[in-house]
Amino acid sequence: MSAALPSLKVERRTTTLRELVLEKMRAAILDAHFRPGERLVERSLCEELGVSRTVVREVLRHLETEGLVDSIPNQGPIVAMLDARTAAEIYEIRALLEGEAAMACAQYADEQTFVELTVCLRTIEAAFDAQDHQAVRESTTAFYERMFSVGKKHVAWEIVQSLTARINRLRALTIASDDRGRQAVHEMNRILDAIQSGDQEGARDAAVAHVQRVAEIAGNLLDAGRETSAQ
């Protein structure tokens, strides 16, 4: 009789718990439950989340790789601070990649693509109306994932995914600004219209303009100290 295999059940449960905690912590940072610069004390997190210190440490390490947590010598983990220079660089990367993806999507898109992107955009609009900022972030990510996929920009999307947490951190900042919902939907409708009509350059220009506008908003908010430190 062959030796018994290691139990998969325990491993699966541990992985599921870690992912749930990761999602909770990520959302808590994006929704400012934990403020920029705030210390993340392992013991307190264990009590608040109801999980072991091992799980908390693994999650904090993962969040550090995403750029949401910083580890400070002699202090421990804190919620990472956003700065205008880093934000500007992220938006510069977004403009390059999203512009190319929108142009490629306009080249390859069919009617089904338009329908799927329209559904995403209507979901974004409804989420803005409901002030459900988490749903705005999730639906916006879904819109761009589809756009990159149809445009066959798979490696570019992998790069975007590596920045997703920080992109969503910036989205959390900008989508709460006055009248941003109406503006964002209008800007994304321009991208969608160009994709539907097969206007490749128009799609690229609309995508770049959208990123440049939100970059301007984020820069102004950061310069004004809207993302205040907990320290």
N, C-alpha and C positions, 0 to 999 in steps of 0.2 A: 504494500500500500504506500502510495507516495506521501511525502511529508505535507502536512497541512499548510496551505498558503496563508500569509499574513492576513489578518482581518481587514477587509476593505470597509466594513461598516464604520469602524471607529475613525478611520482616516477621512471618510466622506463627511462624517458629522463634524469633525474638527475643521475641515476646509470650509464647510458651509457656515459654521459659526464665525470663522475668521472673516469670510466675505461679508456676512451680515454686519459685523462690527465695523469693517472697513467702510461699508456704505453709510452706516450711521455717523461715523466720525467725519467722513468726507462731507456729508450733508450738513453736519453741525458746523463745520468750518465755513462752508460756502454760505450758510444762512446766518453766520455771525453769532451762533451760540457760543463759540469760542472766538474771542477777539484777536486781531493781529497783535503779536507780541505776547500773548497770554501764555503762561507756563502750563504745560500739560503734565500734570502730576500723575504718575502711574497708579498710585494707591487710590486716589480719588476717582480716576477713570475706571478702575476695576470695580469700585463700589457703584458708580453711576451706571455702568454698562452691565454689571452682573457677570463678568467674565474673569478669567485668570490673568495674572500678570504676564504670562507667556503670550497670550493672545494679544494683549494690549501692546506689548513690545513689538510683536510682529507687524501689527497694524501701523504703529508709529513709524517703523522703519520703511514700510511701503509708502506711507504718506510723505516721508522725506524724499523718496525717489521721485514722487510726483511734484515736488516743489511746494507742498502745502505746509510742511513742517520743517523747521530748522533745529539742528542739535547744537546747543551753545555750551562750550566748555565750562565746567563748574556750575552750570545752571540746569542743563538737561534740555529736553525738547520743548519748543515753543511753537505757536502758530506763526508761520512765516509772514514777514511783512512784504507788502507790495511796494515797489518803487516805480517811479515814472520811466526810468531808463529801461528796466526789464520789460515793463508793459509795452513800451514803444517797440522793442525788439520783437516781442511776441506778435504784435500786430503787423510788423513788417513781414515776418515769416508767413502769417496768415494771408496777407494781401497777395504775396507771390504764389502760394500754393492754391488758395481758393480761386484766384483769378484764372490760373491755368486749368483748374478742375472745371470751373464754370464754362470756359471756352470748349473744353473737350466734351463736356456733357451736352452742350448745344449741338455738337457735331454728331453724337451718337444717340441722342435721346429719341424715344418714340412716344406715342400717345400714352402708353402705360406709365412711362417715366413722368410725364406731365401730371397725370392723375395722382401718382404717389407723392410727388413733391407738393402738389396742391393740398393734399390731405395733411401733410406735415405743416404746411404754412397756415392752414385754417386752424389746426390744433394749437400752433404757436399763438395765433390771434386770440383764440378762446382762453388760453392760459394767461395771456396778458390781461384780458378783461376780468378774469377771476383773481388776478394778482397771485397766481400760483407760480412762483418764480422757479421752483424746482421743475415743474412741467415745462416751462419755457426753455430751460436749459436742456432738458432731455429731448424735447421735440426739435430744438434747433440742431442738436447733435445728429439726430436722425435725418434731418433735411440734408445736412452736409455729407453725412455718410453715404446717402443715396446718390448725391451729386458726384462725389468722388468715384463711387463704384461704377456708375453708368459711364463716366468719363474715362474709365480704365486707369485711374490714377491710384493704384493700390499701394505702392511704396509711399507716395505722398500722403495718403491717408494714415499710414503707419506713423509717419512723422507727426501728423496732426494729433493722432491718438496719444503720442508720448507727451504732448503738451495739453491734453484735454483738461486735466485738473486745473492747471493755471489759466487756461482759456475760460473755463467755467467760473473760476474765481473772479476774473475780470467781468464776465457776464453778470455775475451776482451784483457787482458794483454798478454796472451801467444800466441794467434793466429796471432798477429801482428809481432811476432818474426821471424827472418830469417829462411826460409825454413820449417816453422812449418807445413804448409799445407801438403807438401809431406810426412813428418814424421807421422803426425796424421793419414792421410789416410792409410798409410802402417800399422801402429799399429792397427787401427780399422779393417783393412782387415784380420789381424791375428785372431782377435776375431771372425769375421764372418766366416772364414774358419773353425775354431774349432767348432763353433756352427753347421755349415752345416754337418760336419763329425760326430757330436755327441760326440766329445771329450770333456767331461765335465771338466776334470782337465786342459786340454789345454786351454779351453775357460776362465776358472778362471785365469790361470796364465797370459794369454795374456791381460785380462782386468786389472789385477793388475799391470802388467808391463807398460801398457799405462798410468795409473794414476801416477805411480812412475816417469815415464819420464817427464810428464808435471809438476809434483810437483817440480822436479829438476829445470826445466826451470823457473817456477814461482819464486822459491826461489832465483835463481841467479838474476833474474830481480829485485825483491824486494830489495835484498841486494845491487844491483847496483843503487838503487834509481830511477828505471825506472818509477814507479808511483809517480811522484813528487807532492808535496803539492802546493796548490794555495796560501798558506800563505807566 
